[in-house]
Amino acid sequence: MAIKRKKNSQQPIEGNETGSSNIEVAGLSQGQIIRKRFFQHKPAVAGLIFMILFTIFVYSASGLHLGTEANPITIKGWWKYSHEDLLPQGSCASGCPSADHPMGQLPNGRDYFSLVTRGSEISLMIMVVIGGLSAFIGTVTGAVAGFFVGIIDNVMMRFTDFILTVPFILIGAVIGYNLGNFGVFPLAIFLGIFIWPGLARLVRGEFLSLREREFVDAARVAGASNRRIIFKHILPNSVGVIIVSTTLLLSSSILLESGLSYLGFGVQAPDVSLGALISTYQGEFTYAPWLFWWPGVIIIAIALSINFVGDGLRDAFDPRQRRRISRKERAVETGTRAQVNKS
Amino acid sequence: MLAFIGRRISLALLILFGSTYLTYQLAAYSGDPLAGIRESTDPKKDVIIAELTKTLQLDVPPPARYFLWLQKALGLATGAPDFGNTVILRLPVIDQIAAAIPVTLRLVTTATILSVVIGISFGVLSAIRQYSRLDNSLTLLSFFLFSLPIFWIAVMLKEFMAIRFNDFLVNPTIDIWANILISGVIAVIVAGFVSGTRKRVLITWAATFALLVTLLGVASATAWFRYPVMGIFGIAILGVACSLGFTNIFSGFGNKKALGAGLASVALGLIAYYPFQQLAGPGTNYELMLALAVLMLSSSYFIGYFFTKIDKGPVIRVSMLSAFMVALFTVVDKLMQTWDGYFDLADGRPIQTQGSYNITITSNDFWVNNLDLVTHLFLPTTALALGFAGYLRYSRASMLEVLNMDYIRTARAKGMPEREVVLRHAVRNAMLPLTTLLTFEVAGLIGGAIITEGIFGWRGMGSLSNEAIQSQDLNLLMATFAISAFLTIMATLVADLLYSVLDPRIRIRK
């Protein structure tokens, strides 16, 4: 309820454009308004569709490997080669892309398409783990610090500063490189444990300002517990900030993963990731540019579409930044302004 | 206030202690610094291992060894801070760092300044024209740049802006179709900045296109890329153009004083052109250049100051910026005069992809050395400057927020011209949150750009810490890490303080 009241009380202040948006959103719930605004944002919808299709495409290509090592359950994928097969060199001697190997072959005969899909799987997995974990830790820390100001806030924020000083490259080096290969999953977990300070600061700021608002006072007067105020009143109002920064965190974590793998501190052989593929084949740029192009283009495509989704969410959650003025309105406005200036 | 600062500093030291301790343990338990030596076939390796174990105190367990390190680093034992020696070459760590910091600063300073200036100005522009064609293209561009892994773009830059460009310089002619294509694309970008009717945009496009086709044609015919010249006339044309541009931005052409002051500064720069050629010979130095720059800027300040009696701000700004641009063009002109000689020294491949200087060039010529620096800086600076996308998005968001404030509406309602509303009321307030970002950026400068330094072979702080991790060199690692952690913590403190000083609405909570 608090959310709705807040929205309604804000809108009349927002000026001329809200006249139309009031009609636009009449009778809709908060969630419906946000969904509607999001689906009006064309690039964001395109990004979302791309991400869904791409994830399905990548995971279905090599199939799913579930179950334990002794008792594996495998669902076969639709792509004919596995990324571990050493195949005879195809029609093109230099390993260039052909109908049989759409992304070419490595000098040792491995099919590059299956390597790239495998790498994308791992990169996506790392991205989701880092993003989810850091969103969780960041939100909890920021919420607690911002709600219980004073000593708790101070302790938590100094702890955040402490985490901020630990360099990612060292985490990557210790987990992925120096201690031998722990595997991809622990690497993602450890990176997620250290990447949340930015989000925590944002959420704290949001909580600090929201806790002073009237609806929080009203809830407190009505006898609501701290837990209820946090979860029912403040968190729903700051969910926009959290979701938007989490999406941006996702896109930066895929770049972080590829950067670490590029330095040799991220994903280690025999695992592959998009960053590791670029790192391995960057020297081949002159002779076999496709080995370099494909993983790079995919990283860019993933990060770009996530950024667009984040932008769409921001517009959907934060109507204050949206003052869409049509060409006609602008002409009228500038016309009036010109007249005022003349007179 | 003082109590607050004192408390924060003591807390900062505590955090620094904690994070160095954690890092030390992580790094110490992550591997064996003697692994390389153990695997070697050197007959004396047992002696070396025993000796290194002793000097590096590897027999002390890491939780205790940290305190030995701390004691030395703080200089408690000898009175001077001692970060120990590196493992392999046994060189003092402090010397390595002292050598690396200037390299890193040289690499990142230009790039940071460029990205801040480009990012903020485009961000403000993008916000004023929200949801226009320009705004949408800039948004698309910045998202694209966000999504680029820097190592990927670096390989691209090496291939297309260095290797292919150097090949092109052998026979620097542009054929007519390439010329039309390049000019067309650039003209589209320029026309994108123009707002207004379709006709106006098309006229801008056509004019830019015609100008560029002619310029590139002439450049191709005279092999300009191989023998570039600008000369006093080039400087004059560009300087006047810049001064007109600044007048248009900061005061509008209605303000004749600003226009006059800007043009006067350009004229001053042009008068100084021939004396400068005499003064700045091959044996010149940075002190003289700095003195000349200060002289030029201060005289342009006084030009602006005495040109008008009222509202000196915009006039001074226009005249100083015009003077700065003319001085910059004069230096570029001087570098262009050096280009031919440098081209031969660099064996016909002037744009460099590796290193921070060319070891085969041993010249005492100030300009040759600086041109060498420029050709080495070109690629990494381009790669790093693409970080302007972050500033663009940030300043756009901040600007949009401010533009919706009540005081902006009040300013408009008073009948203030839109330029004044934007420049005096909106931009200044919108830049406040950016100070926080900038503090962190400046602290991060010293830490270095690990990936960029690695790709372009610069031996700065980033390469140093990378190397330290690869070779398990605890002394080196801890020294680089302690410096960057210290700067990060100080940056959070400075950001908090600066913000409350700049924005009186925010008060430090007791």
Boltz contact constraints between the chains, C-beta under 6 A:
constraints:
  - contact:
      token1: [A, 158]
      token2: [B, 11]
      max_distance: 6.0
  - contact:
      token1: [A, 158]
      token2: [B, 15]
      max_distance: 6.0
  - contact:
      token1: [A, 161]
      token2: [B, 15]
      max_distance: 6.0
  - contact:
      token1: [A, 161]
      token2: [B, 492]
      max_distance: 6.0
  - contact:
      token1: [A, 162]
      token2: [B, 15]
      max_distance: 6.0
  - contact:
      token1: [A, 162]
      token2: [B, 18]
      max_distance: 6.0
  - contact:
      token1: [A, 162]
      token2: [B, 19]
      max_distance: 6.0
  - contact:
      token1: [A, 165]
      token2: [B, 19]
      max_distance: 6.0
  - contact:
      token1: [A, 165]
      token2: [B, 485]
      max_distance: 6.0
  - contact:
      token1: [A, 165]
      token2: [B, 488]
      max_distance: 6.0
  - contact:
      token1: [A, 166]
      token2: [B, 19]
      max_distance: 6.0
  - contact:
      token1: [A, 173]
      token2: [B, 469]
      max_distance: 6.0
  - contact:
      token1: [A, 174]
      token2: [B, 26]
      max_distance: 6.0
  - contact:
      token1: [A, 174]
      token2: [B, 30]
      max_distance: 6.0
  - contact:
      token1: [A, 178]
      token2: [B, 30]
      max_distance: 6.0
  - contact:
      token1: [A, 178]
      token2: [B, 31]
      max_distance: 6.0
  - contact:
      token1: [A, 179]
      token2: [B, 30]
      max_distance: 6.0
  - contact:
      token1: [A, 255]
      token2: [B, 149]
      max_distance: 6.0
  - contact:
      token1: [A, 258]
      token2: [B, 149]
      max_distance: 6.0
  - contact:
      token1: [A, 259]
      token2: [B, 451]
      max_distance: 6.0
  - contact:
      token1: [A, 262]
      token2: [B, 151]
      max_distance: 6.0
  - contact:
      token1: [A, 282]
      token2: [B, 155]
      max_distance: 6.0
  - contact:
      token1: [A, 285]
      token2: [B, 155]
      max_distance: 6.0
  - contact:
      token1: [A, 296]
      token2: [B, 152]
      max_distance: 6.0
  - contact:
      token1: [A, 299]
      token2: [B, 149]
      max_distance: 6.0
  - contact:
      token1: [A, 300]
      token2: [B, 147]
      max_distance: 6.0
  - contact:
      token1: [A, 303]
      token2: [B, 147]
      max_distance: 6.0
  - contact:
      token1: [A, 304]
      token2: [B, 143]
      max_distance: 6.0
  - contact:
      token1: [A, 304]
      token2: [B, 147]
      max_distance: 6.0
  - contact:
      token1: [A, 307]
      token2: [B, 143]
      max_distance: 6.0
  - contact:
      token1: [A, 307]
      token2: [B, 146]
      max_distance: 6.0
  - contact:
      token1: [A, 321]
      token2: [B, 400]
      max_distance: 6.0
  - contact:
      token1: [A, 324]
      token2: [B, 131]
      max_distance: 6.0
  - contact:
      token1: [A, 340]
      token2: [B, 415]
      max_distance: 6.0
